[in-house]
């Protein structure tokens, strides 16, 4: 996919979709951030999404899970496709882009609902 029409269509389409998602994230993130700043100091009386500490997953577990799953994913991609097709840094970059796009989806769902 590095040469020819298929390669150009693939990479240009991917760049357009990614940049469109990131551009759409900026106004949503700005609005969300401005609401957080405006609400600082104004404690609301009722929050239906607050859980007690005994029901929450510890942050340490979350960080270890994310790190472990990324390491396993990079190793599996490297093992399956080899070093000549997909480099480990490219797989790590794809995880980073996936995080950005999932944040976009989460924030969009919060504002649209």
Secondary structure as a PSIPRED ss2 file (coil, helix, strand):
# PSIPRED VFORMAT (PSIPRED V4.0)

   1 X C   1.000  0.000  0.000
   2 X C   1.000  0.000  0.000
   3 X C   1.000  0.000  0.000
   4 X H   0.000  1.000  0.000
   5 X H   0.000  1.000  0.000
   6 X H   0.000  1.000  0.000
   7 X H   0.000  1.000  0.000
   8 X H   0.000  1.000  0.000
   9 X H   0.000  1.000  0.000
  10 X H   0.000  1.000  0.000
  11 X H   0.000  1.000  0.000
  12 X H   0.000  1.000  0.000
  13 X H   0.000  1.000  0.000
  14 X H   0.000  1.000  0.000
  15 X H   0.000  1.000  0.000
  16 X H   0.000  1.000  0.000
  17 X H   0.000  1.000  0.000
  18 X H   0.000  1.000  0.000
  19 X H   0.000  1.000  0.000
  20 X H   0.000  1.000  0.000
  21 X H   0.000  1.000  0.000
  22 X H   0.000  1.000  0.000
  23 X H   0.000  1.000  0.000
  24 X H   0.000  1.000  0.000
  25 X H   0.000  1.000  0.000
  26 X H   0.000  1.000  0.000
  27 X H   0.000  1.000  0.000
  28 X H   0.000  1.000  0.000
  29 X H   0.000  1.000  0.000
  30 X H   0.000  1.000  0.000
  31 X H   0.000  1.000  0.000
  32 X H   0.000  1.000  0.000
  33 X H   0.000  1.000  0.000
  34 X H   0.000  1.000  0.000
  35 X H   0.000  1.000  0.000
  36 X H   0.000  1.000  0.000
  37 X H   0.000  1.000  0.000
  38 X H   0.000  1.000  0.000
  39 X H   0.000  1.000  0.000
  40 X C   1.000  0.000  0.000
  41 X C   1.000  0.000  0.000
  42 X C   1.000  0.000  0.000
  43 X C   1.000  0.000  0.000
  44 X C   1.000  0.000  0.000
  45 X C   1.000  0.000  0.000
  46 X C   1.000  0.000  0.000
  47 X C   1.000  0.000  0.000
  48 X C   1.000  0.000  0.000
  49 X C   1.000  0.000  0.000
  50 X C   1.000  0.000  0.000
  51 X C   1.000  0.000  0.000
  52 X C   1.000  0.000  0.000
  53 X H   0.000  1.000  0.000
  54 X H   0.000  1.000  0.000
  55 X H   0.000  1.000  0.000
  56 X C   1.000  0.000  0.000
  57 X C   1.000  0.000  0.000
  58 X C   1.000  0.000  0.000
  59 X H   0.000  1.000  0.000
  60 X H   0.000  1.000  0.000
  61 X H   0.000  1.000  0.000
  62 X H   0.000  1.000  0.000
  63 X H   0.000  1.000  0.000
  64 X H   0.000  1.000  0.000
  65 X H   0.000  1.000  0.000
  66 X H   0.000  1.000  0.000
  67 X H   0.000  1.000  0.000
  68 X H   0.000  1.000  0.000
  69 X H   0.000  1.000  0.000
  70 X H   0.000  1.000  0.000
  71 X H   0.000  1.000  0.000
  72 X H   0.000  1.000  0.000
  73 X H   0.000  1.000  0.000
  74 X H   0.000  1.000  0.000
  75 X H   0.000  1.000  0.000
  76 X H   0.000  1.000  0.000
  77 X H   0.000  1.000  0.000
  78 X H   0.000  1.000  0.000
  79 X H   0.000  1.000  0.000
  80 X H   0.000  1.000  0.000
  81 X H   0.000  1.000  0.000
  82 X H   0.000  1.000  0.000
  83 X H   0.000  1.000  0.000
  84 X H   0.000  1.000  0.000
  85 X H   0.000  1.000  0.000
  86 X C   1.000  0.000  0.000
  87 X C   1.000  0.000  0.000
  88 X H   0.000  1.000  0.000
  89 X H   0.000  1.000  0.000
  90 X H   0.000  1.000  0.000
  91 X H   0.000  1.000  0.000
  92 X H   0.000  1.000  0.000
  93 X H   0.000  1.000  0.000
  94 X H   0.000  1.000  0.000
  95 X H   0.000  1.000  0.000
  96 X H   0.000  1.000  0.000
  97 X H   0.000  1.000  0.000
  98 X H   0.000  1.000  0.000
  99 X H   0.000  1.000  0.000
 100 X H   0.000  1.000  0.000
 101 X H   0.000  1.000  0.000
 102 X H   0.000  1.000  0.000
 103 X H   0.000  1.000  0.000
 104 X H   0.000  1.000  0.000
 105 X H   0.000  1.000  0.000
 106 X H   0.000  1.000  0.000
 107 X H   0.000  1.000  0.000
 108 X H   0.000  1.000  0.000
 109 X H   0.000  1.000  0.000
 110 X H   0.000  1.000  0.000
 111 X H   0.000  1.000  0.000
 112 X H   0.000  1.000  0.000
 113 X C   1.000  0.000  0.000
